[in-house]
Amino acid sequence: MVNKFEKNTLRILFIFGIGAFFNLIRKPPMKDWIIIFLLKSYIASILDNLLVKKGYFKYPVNLFKTLDISALFSYLIFPISCIYFNQVTKNSTTKGILLKCLLFSLPSALAEHWLEKNTKLIRYKKSWTSVHSFFSIASTFLMVRFLMTVIRKAAQKQQ
């Protein structure tokens, strides 16, 4: 039985995510934020799909019943947080990037942990823990940040 709380939580996150997305892309350079959004969505959906298929976790309640992954997380919430991360680290040193990665990844992992313990939105299986979530979130933030550095340098060389 799907709890009304879970469905309402997903709806609120969806509305918040759409609003945050349009607010984020207004800040220049818009093309960078769109690229980050698409990169993060692509990476998150591949990893999410792989981990769900391997049985590490599942999403019992989902806005889109045809998907095994959490489309809301993989295609909206996670990419939006990655845009924010890239915006605040655009001119940071390596140490600053790592510290800010911690500041973005830890709350995300804690929120996921709370959702896993208190709702039916996500269920850890096998040996998956919040620590695994933290490292997967942090590594994808850093991966996208690195890819954007490479893309920006390649674009500068072309000009």
ChimeraX attribute file (.defattr): number of C-alpha atoms within 10 A of each C-alpha:
attribute: neighborCount
match mode: 1-to-1
recipient: residues
	/A:1	5
	/A:2	11
	/A:3	11
	/A:4	9
	/A:5	11
	/A:6	18
	/A:7	16
	/A:8	12
	/A:9	12
	/A:10	18
	/A:11	14
	/A:12	11
	/A:13	16
	/A:14	17
	/A:15	11
	/A:16	13
	/A:17	21
	/A:18	14
	/A:19	11
	/A:20	16
	/A:21	21
	/A:22	11
	/A:23	10
	/A:24	18
	/A:25	17
	/A:26	10
	/A:27	11
	/A:28	10
	/A:29	10
	/A:30	12
	/A:31	11
	/A:32	17
	/A:33	24
	/A:34	17
	/A:35	15
	/A:36	23
	/A:37	23
	/A:38	16
	/A:39	19
	/A:40	26
	/A:41	22
	/A:42	15
	/A:43	17
	/A:44	23
	/A:45	18
	/A:46	13
	/A:47	16
	/A:48	21
	/A:49	18
	/A:50	13
	/A:51	15
	/A:52	17
	/A:53	13
	/A:54	12
	/A:55	14
	/A:56	16
	/A:57	20
	/A:58	21
	/A:59	17
	/A:60	15
	/A:61	20
	/A:62	20
	/A:63	15
	/A:64	11
	/A:65	12
	/A:66	7
	/A:67	11
	/A:68	16
	/A:69	27
	/A:70	24
	/A:71	19
	/A:72	18
	/A:73	19
	/A:74	21
	/A:75	20
	/A:76	22
	/A:77	20
	/A:78	21
	/A:79	28
	/A:80	27
	/A:81	21
	/A:82	27
	/A:83	24
	/A:84	17
	/A:85	21
	/A:86	24
	/A:87	18
	/A:88	13
	/A:89	18
	/A:90	13
	/A:91	10
	/A:92	13
	/A:93	10
	/A:94	10
	/A:95	9
	/A:96	13
	/A:97	20
	/A:98	16
	/A:99	13
	/A:100	18
	/A:101	22
	/A:102	17
	/A:103	13
	/A:104	19
	/A:105	24
	/A:106	19
	/A:107	12
	/A:108	19
	/A:109	21
	/A:110	15
	/A:111	13
	/A:112	18
	/A:113	20
	/A:114	13
	/A:115	15
	/A:116	18
	/A:117	13
	/A:118	11
	/A:119	16
	/A:120	19
	/A:121	21
	/A:122	21
	/A:123	18
	/A:124	17
	/A:125	13
	/A:126	9
	/A:127	9
	/A:128	14
	/A:129	15
	/A:130	18
	/A:131	13
	/A:132	12
	/A:133	18
	/A:134	20
	/A:135	15
	/A:136	16
	/A:137	22
	/A:138	22
	/A:139	14
	/A:140	20
	/A:141	26
	/A:142	18
	/A:143	15
	/A:144	22
	/A:145	23
	/A:146	13
	/A:147	13
	/A:148	19
	/A:149	13
	/A:150	12
	/A:151	14
	/A:152	12
	/A:153	11
	/A:154	11
	/A:155	10
	/A:156	9
	/A:157	8
	/A:158	6
	/A:159	5
